[in-house]
């Protein structure tokens, strides 16, 4: 009864609409002597862009047998248009130079005030 099942990966967007990403059917064989035992099988699936920038939502995995459905807890994914970008080199140089000049200015001010006393 439980050797044939289907696996679905889908996401629910902010409007509550379901979109099936991937579906596959499985038929496994049970080795002799392993009948009536619980088994755990792993199935990996890589999420790829859905063809738009509107991929933000909760992603789920669901397994369906003839009369039973089991759904995972879901994973929320926040998709952005550009993703993470490194700080441009010019900004890193500007920040470093500004920090150096500020430290030099503070040091010169302290030395002038100390010498004045």
C-alpha positions as CSV (number, residue, x, y, z in Angstrom):
1,X,0.0,0.0,0.0
2,X,2.8,2.4,0.9
3,X,5.3,1.5,-1.8
4,X,3.7,3.9,-4.4
5,X,3.6,7.6,-3.6
6,X,4.2,11.0,-5.1
7,X,6.3,13.8,-3.9
8,X,5.4,17.5,-4.6
9,X,7.3,20.6,-4.0
10,X,5.3,23.8,-4.1
11,X,5.2,27.3,-2.8
12,X,2.5,29.6,-1.4
13,X,2.8,33.2,-2.3
14,X,1.6,36.2,-0.2
15,X,-1.8,35.9,-1.7
16,X,-2.2,32.3,-0.6
17,X,-1.9,30.9,-4.1
18,X,-0.2,27.5,-4.6
19,X,2.3,26.9,-7.4
20,X,3.6,23.4,-7.9
21,X,7.3,23.5,-8.7
22,X,8.1,19.9,-9.1
23,X,6.2,16.6,-8.9
24,X,7.5,13.0,-9.2
25,X,6.0,9.6,-8.6
26,X,7.9,6.9,-6.8
27,X,7.5,3.1,-6.6
28,X,9.9,1.5,-4.2
29,X,10.5,-2.2,-3.6
30,X,10.7,-3.6,0.0
31,X,13.6,-6.0,0.6
32,X,12.7,-9.4,1.9
33,X,12.4,-9.4,5.7
34,X,11.8,-5.6,5.9
35,X,8.1,-5.7,5.6
36,X,6.0,-3.9,8.2
37,X,9.0,-1.7,9.3
38,X,9.3,2.0,9.2
39,X,11.7,3.4,6.6
40,X,13.0,6.9,6.0
41,X,14.1,8.0,2.5
42,X,15.7,11.3,1.6
43,X,14.9,13.2,-1.6
44,X,16.7,16.4,-2.5
45,X,15.4,19.1,-4.6
46,X,17.1,22.4,-5.6
47,X,14.9,25.4,-5.8
48,X,15.6,27.4,-9.0
49,X,14.1,30.8,-9.9
50,X,10.5,30.5,-11.0
51,X,11.0,32.8,-14.0
52,X,10.1,36.0,-12.2
53,X,11.2,38.1,-9.3
54,X,8.1,37.1,-7.4
55,X,9.5,34.0,-5.8
56,X,9.1,35.2,-2.2
57,X,6.9,32.9,-0.2
58,X,6.8,29.7,1.8
59,X,8.1,26.5,0.1
60,X,6.7,23.1,1.1
61,X,7.3,19.5,0.4
62,X,4.3,17.1,0.4
63,X,4.1,13.3,0.1
64,X,0.9,11.6,-1.0
65,X,-0.1,8.0,-0.7
66,X,-3.5,6.7,-1.9
67,X,-5.4,8.1,1.1
68,X,-2.8,9.9,3.1
69,X,-1.1,13.3,2.7
70,X,1.9,14.5,4.8
71,X,3.2,18.0,4.4
72,X,6.4,19.5,5.8
73,X,6.6,22.6,8.0
74,X,7.7,24.8,5.1
75,X,10.6,27.2,4.6
76,X,10.1,30.9,4.0
77,X,12.3,32.4,1.3
78,X,12.7,36.1,0.7
79,X,13.8,36.6,-2.9
80,X,15.3,39.9,-4.1
81,X,16.0,41.1,-7.5
82,X,19.7,41.7,-7.3
83,X,20.7,39.6,-4.2
84,X,23.8,40.3,-2.2
85,X,26.3,42.6,-3.7
86,X,29.9,43.2,-2.5
87,X,30.7,46.8,-1.4
88,X,32.4,48.5,-4.4
89,X,36.2,48.9,-4.0
90,X,35.9,52.7,-4.3
91,X,33.7,52.8,-1.2
92,X,36.1,50.7,0.8
93,X,39.0,53.0,0.0
94,X,37.0,56.1,0.8
95,X,35.9,54.7,4.2
96,X,39.5,53.6,5.0
97,X,40.9,57.0,4.1
98,X,38.2,58.9,6.0
99,X,38.9,56.8,9.1
100,X,42.6,57.3,8.8
101,X,42.2,61.1,8.5
102,X,39.8,61.3,11.4
103,X,42.3,59.4,13.6
104,X,45.1,61.6,12.5
105,X,43.1,64.7,13.2
106,X,42.2,63.6,16.7
107,X,45.8,62.7,17.5
108,X,47.1,66.1,16.3
109,X,44.4,67.9,18.3
110,X,45.4,65.9,21.5
111,X,49.1,66.6,20.9
112,X,48.5,70.4,20.4
113,X,46.4,70.6,23.6
114,X,49.0,68.6,25.6
115,X,51.9,70.8,24.4
116,X,49.9,73.9,25.2
117,X,49.7,73.0,28.9
